[in-house]
């Protein structure tokens, strides 16, 4: 087995005398304290960040700008539009994760789907817009999975079935 394994000195003997050995060159690495931000802040003429959020059949168009933490959905306050506290908790998750509660105003229009899907779409849109306004927040939001669109949707009804998978009741006679 020792015949098949070449040592480093054997491999250096194979190199022609004029070649420079690449291993002798020093490797220079960037200091770990400087994070490389590859993304740039994306704002419109009014100084807002825009993003689209999607969940189930709901689509939300979201604008984020610095403010007092007011969230407006389809021209109404979030407490009126999303009456259930769990839906309001879902919407505010990106701000609690990034510790930016009460620092941004959100204006969004949402259509399609039900209230739960709309709340998920608004959360997805807020997360996307927040990372466009502050690119440094992207790793924290991405680690929580808020930037990934939840692709689960309702399965379609099939021919010859009562629903998507349920078959008609069997009749013996």
Backbone as JSON Lines, residues from 0, in Angstrom:
{"i":0,"aa":"X","n":[0.82,-1.19,0.0],"ca":[0.0,0.0,0.0],"c":[0.87,1.25,0.0]}
{"i":1,"aa":"X","n":[2.05,1.19,0.58],"ca":[2.92,2.35,0.63],"c":[3.42,2.73,-0.76]}
{"i":2,"aa":"X","n":[3.38,1.78,-1.7],"ca":[3.81,2.08,-3.06],"c":[2.82,3.01,-3.77]}
{"i":3,"aa":"X","n":[1.53,2.88,-3.46],"ca":[0.53,3.67,-4.15],"c":[0.39,5.07,-3.58]}
{"i":4,"aa":"X","n":[0.76,5.29,-2.34],"ca":[0.64,6.61,-1.71],"c":[1.93,7.38,-1.94]}
{"i":5,"aa":"X","n":[1.81,8.55,-2.56],"ca":[2.97,9.39,-2.81],"c":[3.12,10.4,-1.68]}
{"i":6,"aa":"X","n":[4.3,10.62,-1.25],"ca":[4.53,11.64,-0.23],"c":[4.68,12.99,-0.91]}
{"i":7,"aa":"X","n":[4.72,14.03,-0.12],"ca":[4.83,15.38,-0.64],"c":[6.18,15.58,-1.33]}
{"i":8,"aa":"X","n":[7.22,14.98,-0.8],"ca":[8.54,15.15,-1.42],"c":[8.6,14.46,-2.78]}
{"i":9,"aa":"X","n":[7.87,13.32,-2.93],"ca":[7.84,12.65,-4.21],"c":[7.15,13.52,-5.26]}
{"i":10,"aa":"X","n":[6.08,14.22,-4.86],"ca":[5.36,15.07,-5.8],"c":[6.17,16.3,-6.18]}
{"i":11,"aa":"X","n":[6.97,16.82,-5.26],"ca":[7.8,17.98,-5.56],"c":[8.94,17.6,-6.5]}
{"i":12,"aa":"X","n":[9.36,16.36,-6.43],"ca":[10.4,15.9,-7.34],"c":[9.91,15.85,-8.78]}
{"i":13,"aa":"X","n":[8.61,15.65,-8.97],"ca":[8.05,15.56,-10.31],"c":[7.96,16.92,-10.99]}
{"i":14,"aa":"X","n":[7.88,18.01,-10.22],"ca":[7.76,19.34,-10.8],"c":[9.06,19.73,-11.48]}
{"i":15,"aa":"X","n":[8.98,20.4,-12.66],"ca":[10.2,20.86,-13.32],"c":[10.9,21.92,-12.47]}
{"i":16,"aa":"X","n":[12.17,22.1,-12.71],"ca":[12.98,22.99,-11.88],"c":[12.56,24.44,-12.02]}
{"i":17,"aa":"X","n":[11.99,24.85,-13.15],"ca":[11.62,26.25,-13.38],"c":[10.3,26.65,-12.74]}
{"i":18,"aa":"X","n":[9.45,25.7,-12.32],"ca":[8.14,26.04,-11.77],"c":[8.25,26.5,-10.32]}
{"i":19,"aa":"X","n":[7.38,27.42,-9.94],"ca":[7.31,27.9,-8.57],"c":[6.25,27.08,-7.85]}
{"i":20,"aa":"X","n":[6.57,26.61,-6.68],"ca":[5.63,25.8,-5.92],"c":[4.56,26.72,-5.33]}
{"i":21,"aa":"X","n":[3.29,26.41,-5.56],"ca":[2.18,27.27,-5.13],"c":[2.0,27.26,-3.62]}
{"i":22,"aa":"X","n":[2.44,26.23,-2.95],"ca":[2.25,26.14,-1.51],"c":[3.11,27.15,-0.76]}
{"i":23,"aa":"X","n":[4.15,27.66,-1.38],"ca":[5.03,28.61,-0.69],"c":[4.42,30.0,-0.62]}
{"i":24,"aa":"X","n":[3.41,30.3,-1.44],"ca":[2.81,31.63,-1.43],"c":[1.95,31.82,-0.18]}
{"i":25,"aa":"X","n":[2.08,32.96,0.49],"ca":[1.28,33.18,1.71],"c":[-0.19,33.43,1.34]}
{"i":26,"aa":"X","n":[-1.09,32.96,2.2],"ca":[-2.52,33.13,2.01],"c":[-2.97,34.27,2.9]}
{"i":27,"aa":"X","n":[-3.57,35.3,2.3],"ca":[-4.03,36.45,3.07],"c":[-5.55,36.39,3.15]}
{"i":28,"aa":"X","n":[-6.08,36.36,4.37],"ca":[-7.53,36.3,4.58],"c":[-8.01,37.63,5.14]}
{"i":29,"aa":"X","n":[-9.28,37.94,4.85],"ca":[-9.87,39.17,5.37],"c":[-10.08,39.03,6.87]}
{"i":30,"aa":"X","n":[-9.94,40.12,7.62],"ca":[-10.16,40.03,9.06],"c":[-11.62,39.66,9.34]}
{"i":31,"aa":"X","n":[-11.86,38.79,10.34],"ca":[-13.22,38.31,10.6],"c":[-14.12,39.38,11.2]}
{"i":32,"aa":"X","n":[-13.58,40.48,11.68],"ca":[-14.41,41.49,12.35],"c":[-15.17,42.37,11.37]}
{"i":33,"aa":"X","n":[-14.8,42.39,10.09],"ca":[-15.48,43.25,9.13],"c":[-16.48,42.43,8.33]}
{"i":34,"aa":"X","n":[-17.8,42.61,8.61],"ca":[-18.79,41.86,7.83],"c":[-18.93,42.46,6.43]}
{"i":35,"aa":"X","n":[-19.04,41.62,5.44],"ca":[-19.16,42.08,4.06],"c":[-20.64,42.21,3.72]}
{"i":36,"aa":"X","n":[-21.13,43.42,3.57],"ca":[-22.51,43.65,3.19],"c":[-22.55,43.73,1.67]}
{"i":37,"aa":"X","n":[-23.14,42.72,1.07],"ca":[-23.17,42.64,-0.38],"c":[-24.38,43.37,-0.95]}
{"i":38,"aa":"X","n":[-25.39,43.63,-0.12],"ca":[-26.62,44.24,-0.6],"c":[-26.62,45.73,-0.3]}
{"i":39,"aa":"X","n":[-27.39,46.46,-1.1],"ca":[-27.48,47.91,-0.96],"c":[-28.9,48.26,-0.53]}
{"i":40,"aa":"X","n":[-29.04,49.38,0.12],"ca":[-30.35,49.85,0.55],"c":[-31.18,50.24,-0.67]}
{"i":41,"aa":"X","n":[-32.41,49.74,-0.75],"ca":[-33.28,50.02,-1.89],"c":[-34.47,50.85,-1.42]}
{"i":42,"aa":"X","n":[-34.51,52.14,-1.79],"ca":[-35.59,53.03,-1.38],"c":[-36.21,53.69,-2.6]}
{"i":43,"aa":"X","n":[-37.5,54.1,-2.46],"ca":[-38.14,54.84,-3.54],"c":[-37.97,56.34,-3.32]}
{"i":44,"aa":"X","n":[-38.66,57.17,-4.1],"ca":[-38.47,58.62,-4.02],"c":[-38.96,59.2,-2.7]}
{"i":45,"aa":"X","n":[-39.91,58.54,-2.04],"ca":[-40.41,59.01,-0.75],"c":[-39.61,58.47,0.44]}
{"i":46,"aa":"X","n":[-38.55,57.73,0.18],"ca":[-37.71,57.19,1.25],"c":[-38.29,55.93,1.88]}
{"i":47,"aa":"X","n":[-39.11,55.2,1.13],"ca":[-39.72,53.98,1.64],"c":[-39.1,52.76,0.97]}
{"i":48,"aa":"X","n":[-39.15,51.64,1.66],"ca":[-38.73,50.37,1.07],"c":[-39.99,49.59,0.71]}
{"i":49,"aa":"X","n":[-40.04,49.04,-0.51],"ca":[-41.22,48.31,-0.99],"c":[-40.89,46.84,-1.17]}
{"i":50,"aa":"X","n":[-41.86,45.99,-0.85],"ca":[-41.7,44.55,-1.08],"c":[-43.08,43.92,-1.24]}
{"i":51,"aa":"X","n":[-43.1,42.76,-1.85],"ca":[-44.33,41.98,-2.02],"c":[-44.23,40.72,-1.19]}
{"i":52,"aa":"X","n":[-45.28,40.44,-0.42],"ca":[-45.33,39.23,0.39],"c":[-46.43,38.32,-0.1]}
{"i":53,"aa":"X","n":[-46.2,37.02,-0.04],"ca":[-47.22,36.07,-0.5],"c":[-47.35,34.93,0.49]}
{"i":54,"aa":"X","n":[-48.6,34.44,0.66],"ca":[-48.89,33.28,1.5],"c":[-50.23,32.72,1.05]}
{"i":55,"aa":"X","n":[-50.29,31.43,0.77],"ca":[-51.5,30.78,0.23],"c":[-51.96,31.55,-1.0]}
{"i":56,"aa":"X","n":[-53.19,32.07,-0.99],"ca":[-53.68,32.84,-2.14],"c":[-53.62,34.34,-1.89]}
{"i":57,"aa":"X","n":[-53.03,34.77,-0.79],"ca":[-52.98,36.19,-0.43],"c":[-51.71,36.84,-0.97]}
{"i":58,"aa":"X","n":[-51.85,38.08,-1.43],"ca":[-50.71,38.86,-1.92],"c":[-50.75,40.21,-1.21]}
{"i":59,"aa":"X","n":[-49.62,40.59,-0.59],"ca":[-49.55,41.86,0.14],"c":[-48.47,42.74,-0.48]}
{"i":60,"aa":"X","n":[-48.82,44.01,-0.73],"ca":[-47.85,45.01,-1.16],"c":[-47.53,45.86,0.05]}
{"i":61,"aa":"X","n":[-46.24,45.92,0.43],"ca":[-45.85,46.51,1.71],"c":[-44.83,47.62,1.48]}
{"i":62,"aa":"X","n":[-45.05,48.77,2.15],"ca":[-44.12,49.88,2.17],"c":[-43.71,50.13,3.61]}
{"i":63,"aa":"X","n":[-42.39,50.21,3.86],"ca":[-41.85,50.43,5.2],"c":[-41.07,51.74,5.2]}
{"i":64,"aa":"X","n":[-41.3,52.58,6.21],"ca":[-40.55,53.83,6.36],"c":[-40.37,54.1,7.86]}
{"i":65,"aa":"X","n":[-39.37,54.87,8.25],"ca":[-39.17,55.17,9.66],"c":[-40.37,55.91,10.23]}
{"i":66,"aa":"X","n":[-40.73,55.6,11.47],"ca":[-41.89,56.23,12.09],"c":[-42.09,55.79,13.52]}
{"i":67,"aa":"X","n":[-43.36,55.71,13.91],"ca":[-43.71,55.43,15.31],"c":[-44.2,54.02,15.54]}
{"i":68,"aa":"X","n":[-44.26,53.19,14.51],"ca":[-44.7,51.81,14.67],"c":[-46.14,51.58,14.26]}
{"i":69,"aa":"X","n":[-46.74,52.51,13.51],"ca":[-48.12,52.38,13.08],"c":[-48.19,51.47,11.85]}
{"i":70,"aa":"X","n":[-49.08,50.48,11.92],"ca":[-49.26,49.54,10.81],"c":[-50.66,49.74,10.25]}
{"i":71,"aa":"X","n":[-50.74,50.08,8.96],"ca":[-52.02,50.31,8.29],"c":[-52.2,49.25,7.21]}
{"i":72,"aa":"X","n":[-53.35,48.54,7.29],"ca":[-53.65,47.48,6.33],"c":[-54.93,47.86,5.58]}
{"i":73,"aa":"X","n":[-54.83,48.02,4.28],"ca":[-55.97,48.41,3.44],"c":[-56.67,49.66,3.96]}
{"i":74,"aa":"X","n":[-55.9,50.64,4.41],"ca":[-56.46,51.9,4.89],"c":[-57.01,51.85,6.3]}
{"i":75,"aa":"X","n":[-56.94,50.72,6.97],"ca":[-57.44,50.58,8.34],"c":[-56.29,50.21,9.28]}
{"i":76,"aa":"X","n":[-56.46,50.49,10.56],"ca":[-55.45,50.15,11.56],"c":[-55.37,48.63,11.71]}
{"i":77,"aa":"X","n":[-54.22,48.13,12.14],"ca":[-54.05,46.68,12.24],"c":[-54.98,46.05,13.28]}
{"i":78,"aa":"X","n":[-55.32,46.8,14.36],"ca":[-56.22,46.25,15.39],"c":[-57.63,46.05,14.83]}
{"i":79,"aa":"X","n":[-58.02,46.86,13.87],"ca":[-59.36,46.74,13.28],"c":[-59.37,45.67,12.2]}
{"i":80,"aa":"X","n":[-58.35,45.67,11.33],"ca":[-58.33,44.72,10.21],"c":[-58.06,43.3,10.71]}
{"i":81,"aa":"X","n":[-57.05,43.14,11.54],"ca":[-56.74,41.82,12.12],"c":[-57.18,41.85,13.58]}
{"i":82,"aa":"X","n":[-58.42,41.45,13.83],"ca":[-58.99,41.54,15.17],"c":[-58.37,40.51,16.13]}
{"i":83,"aa":"X","n":[-57.98,39.36,15.61],"ca":[-57.41,38.33,16.48],"c":[-55.99,38.7,16.9]}
{"i":84,"aa":"X","n":[-55.66,38.58,18.18],"ca":[-54.31,38.93,18.65],"c":[-53.22,38.05,18.03]}
{"i":85,"aa":"X","n":[-53.55,36.81,17.7],"ca":[-52.53,35.93,17.12],"c":[-52.1,36.43,15.74]}
{"i":86,"aa":"X","n":[-53.04,36.98,14.98],"ca":[-52.7,37.51,13.65],"c":[-51.82,38.75,13.78]}
{"i":87,"aa":"X","n":[-52.11,39.6,14.78],"ca":[-51.27,40.79,15.0],"c":[-49.88,40.37,15.48]}
{"i":88,"aa":"X","n":[-49.82,39.28,16.25],"ca":[-48.52,38.77,16.7],"c":[-47.7,38.28,15.52]}
{"i":89,"aa":"X","n":[-48.35,37.63,14.55],"ca":[-47.67,37.14,13.34],"c":[-47.09,38.31,12.57]}
{"i":90,"aa":"X","n":[-47.86,39.39,12.43],"ca":[-47.42,40.55,11.66],"c":[-46.21,41.23,12.31]}
{"i":91,"aa":"X","n":[-46.18,41.27,13.64],"ca":[-45.11,41.99,14.35],"c":[-43.87,41.14,14.57]}
{"i":92,"aa":"X","n":[-43.86,39.87,14.18],"ca":[-42.7,39.0,14.4],"c":[-41.41,39.54,13.78]}
{"i":93,"aa":"X","n":[-41.4,40.06,12.55],"ca":[-40.13,40.57,12.01],"c":[-39.53,41.7,12.84]}
{"i":94,"aa":"X","n":[-40.39,42.54,13.44],"ca":[-39.89,43.66,14.25],"c":[-39.34,43.17,15.59]}
{"i":95,"aa":"X","n":[-39.97,42.16,16.2],"ca":[-39.47,41.65,17.47],"c":[-38.16,40.9,17.3]}
{"i":96,"aa":"X","n":[-38.01,40.18,16.19],"ca":[-36.77,39.43,15.94],"c":[-35.59,40.4,15.74]}
{"i":97,"aa":"X","n":[-35.84,41.48,15.02],"ca":[-34.77,42.44,14.73],"c":[-34.66,43.55,15.78]}
{"i":98,"aa":"X","n":[-35.51,43.5,16.81],"ca":[-35.53,44.5,17.89],"c":[-35.76,45.9,17.34]}
{"i":99,"aa":"X","n":[-36.72,46.02,16.43],"ca":[-37.06,47.3,15.81],"c":[-38.53,47.66,16.07]}
{"i":100,"aa":"X","n":[-39.1,47.19,17.17],"ca":[-40.5,47.44,17.48],"c":[-40.72,48.93,17.71]}
{"i":101,"aa":"X","n":[-41.71,49.48,17.02],"ca":[-42.05,50.89,17.18],"c":[-41.15,51.86,16.44]}
{"i":102,"aa":"X","n":[-40.3,51.39,15.55],"ca":[-39.37,52.26,14.85],"c":[-39.76,52.49,13.39]}
{"i":103,"aa":"X","n":[-40.69,51.68,12.85],"ca":[-41.06,51.78,11.44],"c":[-42.58,51.84,11.3]}
{"i":104,"aa":"X","n":[-43.03,52.67,10.35],"ca":[-44.43,52.69,9.95],"c":[-44.59,51.77,8.75]}
{"i":105,"aa":"X","n":[-45.69,51.03,8.72],"ca":[-45.95,50.1,7.63],"c":[-47.29,50.45,7.0]}
{"i":106,"aa":"X","n":[-47.3,50.59,5.69],"ca":[-48.53,50.77,4.93],"c":[-48.59,49.61,3.95]}
{"i":107,"aa":"X","n":[-49.7,48.86,3.98],"ca":[-49.78,47.72,3.07],"c":[-51.2,47.55,2.55]}
{"i":108,"aa":"X","n":[-51.27,47.01,1.35],"ca":[-52.54,46.59,0.77],"c":[-52.45,45.1,0.54]}
{"i":109,"aa":"X","n":[-53.5,44.4,0.93],"ca":[-53.49,42.94,0.83],"c":[-54.8,42.49,0.22]}
{"i":110,"aa":"X","n":[-54.73,41.47,-0.65],"ca":[-55.94,40.94,-1.27],"c":[-55.78,39.45,-1.48]}
{"i":111,"aa":"X","n":[-56.91,38.78,-1.56],"ca":[-56.92,37.34,-1.79],"c":[-56.77,36.54,-0.52]}
{"i":112,"aa":"X","n":[-57.28,35.31,-0.53],"ca":[-57.14,34.42,0.61],"c":[-57.98,34.84,1.8]}
{"i":113,"aa":"X","n":[-57.71,34.21,2.93],"ca":[-58.4,34.52,4.17],"c":[-57.52,35.36,5.07]}
{"i":114,"aa":"X","n":[-57.99,35.61,6.28],"ca":[-57.25,36.48,7.2],"c":[-55.91,35.88,7.6]}
{"i":115,"aa":"X","n":[-55.87,34.57,7.83],"ca":[-54.6,33.94,8.23],"c":[-53.57,34.01,7.11]}
{"i":116,"aa":"X","n":[-53.99,33.75,5.88],"ca":[-53.08,33.85,4.75],"c":[-52.64,35.29,4.51]}
{"i":117,"aa":"X","n":[-53.55,36.24,4.73],"ca":[-53.21,37.64,4.56],"c":[-52.2,38.09,5.6]}
{"i":118,"aa":"X","n":[-52.36,37.61,6.84],"ca":[-51.39,37.96,7.89],"c":[-50.02,37.39,7.56]}
{"i":119,"aa":"X","n":[-49.96,36.17,7.04],"ca":[-48.69,35.59,6.62],"c":[-48.06,36.33,5.46]}
{"i":120,"aa":"X","n":[-48.91,36.81,4.54],"ca":[-48.4,37.58,3.4],"c":[-47.83,38.92,3.86]}
{"i":121,"aa":"X","n":[-48.51,39.57,4.81],"ca":[-48.01,40.85,5.34],"c":[-46.69,40.64,6.07]}
{"i":122,"aa":"X","n":[-46.59,39.55,6.84],"ca":[-45.33,39.24,7.54],"c":[-44.19,39.02,6.55]}
{"i":123,"aa":"X","n":[-44.47,38.28,5.48],"ca":[-43.45,38.04,4.46],"c":[-43.04,39.35,3.79]}
{"i":124,"aa":"X","n":[-44.01,40.21,3.49],"ca":[-43.71,41.5,2.87],"c":[-42.93,42.42,3.78]}
{"i":125,"aa":"X","n":[-43.3,42.46,5.06],"ca":[-42.58,43.31,6.02],"c":[-41.14,42.84,6.14]}
{"i":126,"aa":"X","n":[-40.93,41.53,6.19],"ca":[-39.58,40.99,6.31],"c":[-38.72,41.37,5.1]}
{"i":127,"aa":"X","n":[-39.31,41.25,3.91],"ca":[-38.58,41.59,2.69],"c":[-38.26,43.09,2.65]}
{"i":128,"aa":"X","n":[-39.25,43.93,2.99],"ca":[-39.05,45.38,2.94],"c":[-38.07,45.84,4.0]}
{"i":129,"aa":"X","n":[-38.11,45.2,5.17],"ca":[-37.19,45.57,6.25],"c":[-35.74,45.28,5.86]}
{"i":130,"aa":"X","n":[-35.51,44.17,5.17],"ca":[-34.15,43.86,4.74],"c":[-33.71,44.75,3.59]}
{"i":131,"aa":"X","n":[-34.67,45.3,2.83],"ca":[-34.29,46.26,1.79],"c":[-33.97,47.62,2.41]}
{"i":132,"aa":"X","n":[-34.64,47.97,3.52],"ca":[-34.35,49.24,4.17],"c":[-33.05,49.17,4.97]}
{"i":133,"aa":"X","n":[-32.87,48.06,5.71],"ca":[-31.64,47.84,6.49],"c":[-31.04,46.5,6.09]}
{"i":134,"aa":"X","n":[-30.12,46.47,5.12],"ca":[-29.55,45.19,4.67],"c":[-28.79,44.44,5.78]}
{"i":135,"aa":"X","n":[-28.36,45.13,6.82],"ca":[-27.64,44.45,7.9],"c":[-28.55,43.53,8.71]}
{"i":136,"aa":"X","n":[-29.86,43.71,8.62],"ca":[-30.81,42.87,9.37],"c":[-31.1,41.55,8.67]}
{"i":137,"aa":"X","n":[-30.64,41.4,7.44],"ca":[-30.98,40.22,6.64],"c":[-30.6,38.89,7.31]}
{"i":138,"aa":"X","n":[-29.41,38.73,7.88],"ca":[-29.09,37.43,8.5],"c":[-30.04,37.05,9.63]}
{"i":139,"aa":"X","n":[-30.44,38.02,10.46],"ca":[-31.34,37.72,11.58],"c":[-32.72,37.31,11.08]}
{"i":140,"aa":"X","n":[-33.23,38.01,10.07],"ca":[-34.55,37.7,9.53],"c":[-34.52,36.39,8.76]}
{"i":141,"aa":"X","n":[-33.45,36.15,8.04],"ca":[-33.33,34.91,7.25],"c":[-33.19,33.7,8.16]}
{"i":142,"aa":"X","n":[-32.5,33.86,9.29],"ca":[-32.33,32.74,10.21],"c":[-33.68,32.28,10.79]}
{"i":143,"aa":"X","n":[-34.63,33.2,10.93],"ca":[-35.95,32.85,11.43],"c":[-36.84,32.27,10.33]}
{"i":144,"aa":"X","n":[-36.41,32.37,9.07],"ca":[-37.17,31.81,7.97],"c":[-38.26,32.72,7.44]}
{"i":145,"aa":"X","n":[-38.19,34.01,7.75],"ca":[-39.24,34.94,7.33],"c":[-39.1,35.37,5.87]}
{"i":146,"aa":"X","n":[-37.94,35.2,5.27],"ca":[-37.74,35.64,3.89],"c":[-38.17,34.57,2.88]}
{"i":147,"aa":"X","n":[-38.36,33.36,3.35],"ca":[-38.76,32.27,2.47],"c":[-40.27,32.25,2.32]}
{"i":148,"aa":"X","n":[-40.75,32.21,1.09],"ca":[-42.19,32.16,0.86],"c":[-42.69,30.77,1.21]}
{"i":149,"aa":"X","n":[-43.74,30.7,2.04],"ca":[-44.32,29.41,2.42],"c":[-45.12,28.89,1.23]}
{"i":150,"aa":"X","n":[-44.65,27.84,0.62],"ca":[-45.23,27.38,-0.65],"c":[-46.43,26.46,-0.45]}
{"i":151,"aa":"X","n":[-46.84,26.19,0.79],"ca":[-47.98,25.29,1.02],"c":[-49.28,25.97,0.58]}
{"i":152,"aa":"X","n":[-50.0,25.33,-0.3],"ca":[-51.29,25.84,-0.75],"c":[-52.32,24.72,-0.68]}
{"i":153,"aa":"X","n":[-53.57,25.06,-0.92],"ca":[-54.65,24.08,-0.88],"c":[-54.54,23.18,-2.11]}
{"i":154,"aa":"X","n":[-54.65,21.88,-1.88],"ca":[-54.57,20.93,-2.99],"c":[-55.86,20.99,-3.81]}
{"i":155,"aa":"X","n":[-55.74,20.89,-5.12],"ca":[-56.92,21.03,-5.97],"c":[-57.8,19.79,-5.92]}
{"i":156,"aa":"X","n":[-59.09,20.0,-6.21],"ca":[-60.04,18.89,-6.26],"c":[-59.81,18.07,-7.52]}
{"i":157,"aa":"X","n":[-59.88,16.76,-7.36],"ca":[-59.66,15.85,-8.49],"c":[-60.99,15.32,-9.03]}
{"i":158,"aa":"X","n":[-60.95,14.96,-10.3],"ca":[-62.13,14.38,-10.96],"c":[-62.43,13.02,-10.34]}
{"i":159,"aa":"X","n":[-63.72,12.75,-10.08],"ca":[-64.13,11.46,-9.52],"c":[-63.96,11.39,-8.02]}
{"i":160,"aa":"X","n":[-63.66,12.51,-7.38],"ca":[-63.49,12.56,-5.92],"c":[-64.43,13.61,-5.34]}
{"i":161,"aa":"X","n":[-64.79,13.45,-4.08],"ca":[-65.65,14.42,-3.42],"c":[-64.87,15.7,-3.12]}
{"i":162,"aa":"X","n":[-63.62,15.53,-2.68],"ca":[-62.74,16.67,-2.43],"c":[-61.4,16.36,-3.09]}
{"i":163,"aa":"X","n":[-60.31,16.87,-2.53],"ca":[-59.0,16.62,-3.15],"c":[-58.62,15.15,-3.07]}
{"i":164,"aa":"X","n":[-58.88,14.53,-1.91],"ca":[-58.52,13.12,-1.75],"c":[-59.68,12.25,-1.3]}
{"i":165,"aa":"X","n":[-60.7,12.86,-0.7],"ca":[-61.82,12.1,-0.18],"c":[-62.67,11.56,-1.33]}
{"i":166,"aa":"X","n":[-62.97,10.25,-1.25],"ca":[-63.8,9.66,-2.29],"c":[-65.27,9.71,-1.86]}
{"i":167,"aa":"X","n":[-66.15,9.48,-2.8],"ca":[-67.59,9.47,-2.49],"c":[-67.91,8.29,-1.58]}
{"i":168,"aa":"X","n":[-69.03,8.41,-0.82],"ca":[-69.41,7.34,0.1],"c":[-69.73,6.07,-0.67]}
{"i":169,"aa":"X","n":[-69.18,4.94,-0.19],"ca":[-69.39,3.67,-0.86],"c":[-70.78,3.13,-0.55]}
{"i":170,"aa":"X","n":[-71.47,2.67,-1.56],"ca":[-72.79,2.08,-1.38],"c":[-72.72,0.61,-1.74]}
{"i":171,"aa":"X","n":[-73.09,-0.26,-0.79],"ca":[-73.02,-1.68,-1.05],"c":[-74.13,-2.09,-2.02]}
{"i":172,"aa":"X","n":[-75.32,-1.5,-1.88],"ca":[-76.45,-1.84,-2.77],"c":[-76.94,-0.61,-3.5]}
